[in-house]
Amino acid sequence: MQKAQPKQRPALKVKALPKLKVLCTCQRPSNCH
Amino acid sequence: MVLDLNVAYVKSPFAQVVRDGDSAVIWHSLFGYPQIVPAETLKFLESFSTPRTMRSQLDDELTSEDQEAIEELLRCYFLIPEDFDDRAFLEEKMRTREAEIISGSLIDYLELIMSEACNFRCTYCIHFNNLETSDRINNPKKFMRFDTAKETVDQYLEILRSHEKCVAEINFGGGEPLLAWPVIKQVLEYCRTAYRSEFQFRFSINTNASLITPEIATTLKEHRVEIASSLDGLREGNDRVRLTKSGGGTFSQIMRGFDALTQAGYPLDGIAVTVNEKNFHELDESIVDWAVARGTKNVRIDIDVVDMVEIPIEDVVAKLIRIRRYAAARGVDVPGFWSRPAENLNESTLESRVAFCGAVRGNSMCVGPSGNIYGCGYSTTQLGSLSEIQSFHALGTAYHRFVRDHLTGVMEMCKGCMIEGQCGGGCNITQEFARATKTAKIERMCDFYRRMTQEILREQLREATASEPELLQPATERR
């Protein structure tokens, strides 16, 4: 049986982006822009 | 979604991409799910710009790695069946959240607006600027009385109790809350005496620090009151924008308060820096050096970008990214409102209640000296009153409508934005102020948040690929 030819295309990859650090939300100055 | 090789899939119109070198971050602008992909995988995704089957795109058997990657693209809704309607799916999901809004189960944060007055008159102050657009500025009751605060605390804790919650967050806000310090002290003692066995309290205060005496510092420490305070740069930058009522600088007064906290063994963890056109040019890495020298671990920088019409947004973005990098190398975090959309990518809107802030998420009740309730302490939109607090969250109330109208995907002006689900319209007070004055340049805020989000994602991508270089390697050639 004939083997399939190796492909040049790299494997597909998906990886979760590391989570961003979130600081305390109570630090809310008197400006909201 | 389960992979079917014979079903036609298409790239979601909501899939957003930020590239950097040979890799990219993709996210869904309604649902989130940020993922890193190498260029080859991005090319594969983009080959579905029109509907086609997997079989047509993959001419031989899938490796397990391919299969996992494709399943991730489907799970994150980057690839969707051609008849899938992302927005209709979101709307259906959001409808299921109505019940929790009207039950009051979202409420977990009480702000007592201790004082409508302030001993400072900062040039950018949204509290005063926004209040001046409504009748709230004319309310004769400027200071919270203990009987109003006590009644509010009792009613708030009753709401928490009815949802079997035992953590009670209480914030003291203003104006300058320390103008009503004796009442704050009474509230702290009342909570401890009356409720300590039932609730775990998390107190916080937003103060300009100028009125902190050694005695106040000691009491704040005793009750573990988390302190949010601002310093708008070093002396020169701060004193351009943070003024006393008579127009003098405030740097020395603020530092006296900070020092009182340090001497009480309760130093600040972080500061907030507010920047507008007047002190933008003074803003640089020296504020980070100042924080490092004092052992302060975070320097929040908020930009009054809506009014900074003279400074190009790209200059603001470049400076913030530069300072953020400098701070990161020294163990200091530099967030701001501009990092909120990127932070909100940590959770999916389909699984969590993602919103710009606790007010629009429905978490907050802010009660003023007259017993009026607002979603945010700086808001002019009254959502209820203390006399009817137990029905505050009921069907058809202002609170119900306010929270419902801020659910993901509802705001008309946000439709189609690349961070629609993550930003959710930004700060509601900025929106209120813009509506009232018709002068604020909201589109500048939108542009700024979009650019900052993309730059933060690029930074995250670089960090991730630097620490894990195999992410980009064509590890296994398919066989």
Contacts between the chains, C-beta under 8 A, distances in Angstrom:
chain1	res1	chain2	res2	distance
A	4	B	60	5.5
A	4	B	61	7.7
A	4	B	479	7.5
A	6	B	477	6.1
A	6	B	478	7.2
A	6	B	479	4.9
A	7	B	60	6.9
A	7	B	477	6.9
A	7	B	478	4.4
A	7	B	479	7.4
A	8	B	477	6.9
A	9	B	40	6.7
A	9	B	477	7.9
A	9	B	478	5.9
A	10	B	38	7.2
A	10	B	40	5.1
A	10	B	474	3.1
A	10	B	475	7.3
A	10	B	476	7.7
A	10	B	477	6.6
A	10	B	478	7.5
A	11	B	63	5.7
A	11	B	65	4.3
A	11	B	66	5.7
A	11	B	69	7.4
A	11	B	474	7.3
A	11	B	475	6.5
A	11	B	476	5.1
A	11	B	477	7.7
A	11	B	478	5.8
A	12	B	40	7.1
A	12	B	41	4.8
A	12	B	44	5.9
A	12	B	65	6.8
A	12	B	66	4.7
A	12	B	69	3.6
A	12	B	70	6.5
A	13	B	37	6.4
A	13	B	38	5.5
A	13	B	40	7.9
A	13	B	41	5.5
A	13	B	65	7.1
A	13	B	69	5.6
A	13	B	471	7.1
A	13	B	475	7.8
A	14	B	35	5.0
A	14	B	36	7.5
A	14	B	37	5.5
A	14	B	41	6.3
A	14	B	68	7.6
A	14	B	69	4.5
A	14	B	72	3.9
A	14	B	73	6.2
A	14	B	76	7.9
A	15	B	35	6.5
A	15	B	36	4.8
A	15	B	37	7.7
A	15	B	464	7.8
A	15	B	471	6.0
A	16	B	34	7.4
A	16	B	35	5.9
A	16	B	36	7.5
A	17	B	25	5.7
A	17	B	34	4.0
A	17	B	35	6.2
A	17	B	36	5.5
A	17	B	345	7.3
A	17	B	457	7.3
A	17	B	460	5.8
A	17	B	461	7.2
A	17	B	464	6.6
A	18	B	460	6.6
A	18	B	463	7.6
A	18	B	464	5.6
A	19	B	346	4.5
A	20	B	339	7.3
A	20	B	342	5.6
A	20	B	343	5.1
A	20	B	345	7.1
A	20	B	346	6.0
A	20	B	456	7.1
A	20	B	460	6.6
A	21	B	333	6.4
A	22	B	335	7.8
A	22	B	343	4.8
A	22	B	346	6.6
A	23	B	270	7.2
A	23	B	298	5.6
A	23	B	300	7.5
A	23	B	333	6.0
A	23	B	335	5.3
A	24	B	226	6.9
A	24	B	270	7.8
A	25	B	357	7.2
A	25	B	358	6.4
A	26	B	169	7.7
A	26	B	171	6.1
A	26	B	204	4.2
A	26	B	206	7.7
A	26	B	226	5.9
A	26	B	228	5.8
A	27	B	228	4.1
A	27	B	270	6.0
A	27	B	272	5.9
A	27	B	298	7.8
A	27	B	300	5.7
A	28	B	206	6.2
A	28	B	228	6.2
A	28	B	272	7.9
A	28	B	357	7.9
A	29	B	206	7.0
A	29	B	228	6.9
A	29	B	230	4.8
A	29	B	272	4.0
A	29	B	274	5.8
A	29	B	300	7.4
A	29	B	302	6.2
A	30	B	122	7.0
A	30	B	125	5.3
A	30	B	126	6.0
A	30	B	127	4.7
A	30	B	174	7.9
A	30	B	206	7.0
A	30	B	230	7.7
A	30	B	378	6.9
A	31	B	122	7.9
A	31	B	124	5.2
A	31	B	125	6.8
A	31	B	126	4.9
A	31	B	274	4.8
A	31	B	302	5.7
A	31	B	304	6.2
A	32	B	126	4.9
A	32	B	337	7.2
A	32	B	376	7.8
A	32	B	378	6.2
A	32	B	427	4.0
A	32	B	428	7.8
A	32	B	429	4.0
A	32	B	430	5.6
A	33	B	124	7.8
A	33	B	126	7.3
A	33	B	302	6.6
A	33	B	303	6.5
A	33	B	304	4.5
A	33	B	305	5.9
A	33	B	306	5.1
A	33	B	307	7.3
A	33	B	337	7.1
A	33	B	427	6.7
A	33	B	430	5.5
A	33	B	445	6.7
